[in-house]
């Protein structure tokens, strides 16, 4: 079974966070933050290593962790989500 795509990872996490009661706009911002952070870390890792690793592959390696951390990122701004 192939690894999930970037979009699949994002959509899965987005659904989880919306189900917890976070507002849609905030979740969208958190997903943007997670993707940007994963891309930034992948770019940084590529510059620091002698590897010929592809940016997209490294981004997918980092993305699950940043998607998990997106909840902490949102709570730093708004606290706990509103209960639905």
N, C-alpha and C positions, 0 to 999 in steps of 0.2 A: 504494500500500500504506500503510495507516495506521500511525502510530507505535505501538510496543509500549506496552501498558498498564503501570501501576505493578506489578501482580501478575506480569505476564510478565517484566519486568525483574528483579524480586526472585527469582523462581523460577529464571531462567536463571543468575543469579549464584550463587545458593545451590547449585545443582547443580555449578557449576564449583569452588566452594570445598570442597564435600564430596568431590569427586573428587580434590582435592589432599591430602586426609587430615585436614582440620580436623574436630573433633568437632561433631556436630549441634547440641548445646546452645549451643556457642560461635558457630556460624554463625547460629543464630536470634538471638542477642544482637547480633551484628554487623549483621544485616539491620535489626533494630529501631533500632540506632544510626544506620545509613545513612538510613533513612526519617525518623527524628526530626531528623537534621541537615539533610536536604534540605527538610523542612517548615519548620524554623526559619529557614533561609536564605531560603526563598521568602517567609515572613512578614516577615522583616526587609526584603527587597527591596521588597515591596509598600508598607511603611511609608515607605521612603526615596524612592520614585519617585512621580511623579504619574500613573503608569499605572493603568489600570483592570484590570490583569492579574488573572486568576483564580489563586487559591492552588494549585489542583490542577495547572494548566498550568505554573506556575513550579516547583512541586515536581518535576514530571516533567522539567523542564529541568535541575535540579540533581541529581536522583537517580542518573543513570548515573555521575557522578563520585564520589559518596559510596559507591555500591556497589563501585566499583573500589578506593576507599580503605579499604573494610572489611577487606581482607586485611592491610593495614599495621596497622590498628587491632587485629586479632586477634594479629598477630605481636608487638605491643608487650606483650601479656599473656602469651603462651605460647611465643613463639619460632616456630620452624618447625613445621609440622604433623607429626603422627605418620605415618610411612609405612605404607601398608596392604598 
